[in-house]
Each structure stands twice: as C-alpha cells, then as structure tokens.
Amino acid sequence: MRTILSRTHKDQAGQALPLFGIMVFVLLGFVAMSIDVGRYVWARTSMQAGVDAAAIAAAQMMLEHLGEADAAGLIEKAIKKVVSQDLKSLSAGHMGYSTTEVGDLAAKYISG
C-alpha cells in the first residue's frame, strides 16, 4: 500500500511549471484582448462623433442650399455655442456628454 502512494506522489512532481507556463499565455491573451477591445470602442466612439458632426453640417448645408440662411445660421450658432460652452473636450470619450445629450443641447440652443 505504501508503495502505491509513494509511486503516485512521485508521478505528480513537477506539475507546477507547465501549468504556470500555460496560465502565463492565457493571461497574456486576455490582456491583449482587453487592449484590442478598448481600442475598438475608442475608435467606434471617435467615428460616431465624426458622423454626428457630419449629419449636423449636412443639415446646415441643405438649409443653405434651400435658401434658408437664417435656419442654417441658427444651427451654426448652436453648434458653436455647444462646443465653446458645454463640451469639456472634443476628444472622443472626454466630451462629458453622450451623443444624444449633445444633440439635445444643440436643439435647445436652436429653439431659443
């Protein structure tokens, strides 16, 4: 009986190093994945901010083209006011407001 236990104990020696090696690669994989996901979210936020700005500028240009210079001017003034007074930064993720909140601020300034 004693020889079976001692033989089993000897067979398990040295298991920590391979497990440690495998876990290091797993941990590095998770770190790399979190960096990639963070960059993806940052890029998506930056692109969304650009698309939102383009949509507002397109509305302003359309109104100018249709001869509604006063309405186009109101949009331009509202955007300038939002950018200069309300936003903390123009960097993605550092504005202090969501896209919807920025649009609501612009609409508030347009309506008076």
C-alpha positions in Angstrom: 0.0 0.0 0.0 2.8 2.4 0.8 4.5 1.8 -2.5 1.4 2.7 -4.4 1.0 6.0 -2.5 4.7 6.9 -2.9 4.6 6.0 -6.7 1.6 8.2 -7.2 3.2 11.1 -5.3 6.4 10.8 -7.4 4.4 10.9 -10.7 2.9 14.3 -9.7 6.2 16.0 -9.1 6.9 19.0 -11.5 3.3 19.8 -12.5 3.5 23.5 -11.4 5.9 24.7 -14.1 3.8 23.5 -17.1 0.6 24.9 -15.5 2.3 28.2 -14.8 3.6 28.4 -18.4 0.1 27.7 -19.8 -1.5 30.2 -17.5 1.0 32.9 -18.5 0.0 32.6 -22.1 -3.7 32.6 -21.2 -3.2 35.8 -19.1 -1.3 37.5 -21.9 -4.1 36.5 -24.3 -6.7 38.2 -22.0 -4.5 41.3 -21.7 -4.1 41.6 -25.5 -7.8 41.0 -26.0 -8.7 43.8 -23.5 -6.4 46.2 -25.3 -7.9 45.4 -28.6 -11.5 45.8 -27.3 -10.5 49.1 -25.7 -9.1 50.4 -29.0 -12.2 49.2 -30.9 -14.5 51.1 -28.5 -12.4 54.2 -28.7 -12.3 54.1 -32.5 -16.0 53.5 -32.7 -16.7 56.4 -30.4 -14.4 58.7 -32.5 -16.1 57.7 -35.7 -19.6 58.2 -34.2 -18.7 61.7 -33.1 -17.5 62.5 -36.7 -20.7 61.1 -38.2 -22.8 63.1 -35.8 -20.9 66.3 -36.7 -21.3 65.5 -40.4 -25.0 65.0 -40.1 -25.5 68.3 -38.4 -23.3 70.0 -41.0 -25.2 68.3 -43.8 -28.5 69.7 -42.3 -26.9 73.2 -42.2 -25.7 72.9 -45.8 -29.1 71.6 -47.0 -30.8 74.6 -45.4 -28.4 77.0 -47.0 -28.9 75.3 -50.4 -32.7 75.6 -50.0 -32.3 79.3 -49.3 -33.0 79.1 -45.6 -29.9 81.1 -44.5 -31.5 82.1 -41.2 -32.1 78.5 -40.1 -28.6 77.5 -41.3 -27.2 80.3 -39.2 -29.1 79.2 -36.2 -27.7 75.7 -36.5 -24.2 77.0 -36.9 -24.5 79.3 -33.9 -26.0 76.5 -31.8 -23.1 74.2 -32.6 -20.5 76.9 -31.8 -22.2 77.5 -28.5 -22.3 73.8 -27.6 -18.6 73.4 -28.5 -17.4 76.5 -26.7 -19.6 76.5 -23.6 -20.7 72.9 -22.8 -18.2 70.4 -24.0 -15.2 69.7 -21.8 -13.1 68.4 -24.7 -13.6 67.5 -28.3 -11.7 64.2 -27.8 -13.7 61.0 -28.1 -14.9 59.9 -24.7 -13.9 63.1 -22.9 -16.7 65.4 -24.0 -18.7 64.9 -20.8 -21.9 64.2 -22.8 -23.4 61.4 -24.8 -24.3 61.9 -28.5 -27.9 62.3 -27.6 -27.2 64.9 -24.9 -25.1 66.9 -27.4 -27.9 66.8 -29.9 -30.4 67.9 -27.2 -28.1 70.8 -26.2 -27.9 71.9 -29.9 -31.7 71.7 -30.2 -32.2 73.7 -27.0 -29.9 76.5 -28.4 -31.7 76.4 -31.8 -35.1 76.7 -30.2 -34.1 79.6 -28.2 
